[in-house]
């Protein structure tokens, strides 16, 4: 014979597990179930996109205004062409808006950061952002610093020689 308390506990546990899975599914889709709503495309050309992936956020001042819709390789210049799907309510971005690829935190996800300019002419759907900043490769920067003597002062600026001269007895 089964106890009603055990059956209730098992049922409650299963409902809790299903609710947890639903929350994880919703979090992995950034709260969107279907399409992306009213968006328009902009393109940006980068020499290095680092860890940028499709569906990565596009932000202005930390506020999400769109997402990365597509990433292609230009077969002629071998640059990465990133298509951004910008929400329709931000349709009046200036034509001199800049784009850069940044990382949220030290090891966080990559995102595209937009910096609106001051040009009164707005961007049209399909326009290309010409002011771009590629992703910074942290591993490459650390390697350059470690193996190029980044911690040593230049020859004319030897701190040890200056300290020795200041503490040496005067004759």
URWO-V828273 format. One line per field, one symbol per residue. phi: phi as a letter, one per 40 degrees, with the letter a starting at -180 (. if undefined). psi: psi as a letter, one per 40 degrees, with the letter a starting at -180 (. if undefined). burial: + if it has 24 or more other C-alpha atoms within 12 Angstrom, else -. A space follows every 10 residues. Layout:
BEGIN
phi = ???
psi = ???
burial = ???
END
This chain:
BEGIN
phi = .ccccccccc cccccccccc ccccccccbf gbcbccgcbb cbbabbcabf ccbdgccbbb fgccbiacca bbbccccfcc bbcbbccdcb cbcccbcbbb bbbcgcbccc acbbbccbcc cccbdgcbcc cbbccccccc ccccccbbgd ccccdcbccc cccccccccc c
psi = hihddddddd dddddddddd dddddddeef ehdbaeahii iiiihidheb fhiieiihih fehheaihdi hihhedefih hhhhhhidef efhiefhihi hihhadfaii ihhihiaehe hiiiheihhe gihiihhddd ddddddeefd eiiidefhdd ddddddeiii .
burial = ---------- ---------- ---------- --------++ ++++++-+++ -+++++++++ ---++++++- ++-------+ +++++++--+ +-++++++++ +++------+ ++++++---- --+-+-+++- -++++----- ---------- ---------- ---------- -
END
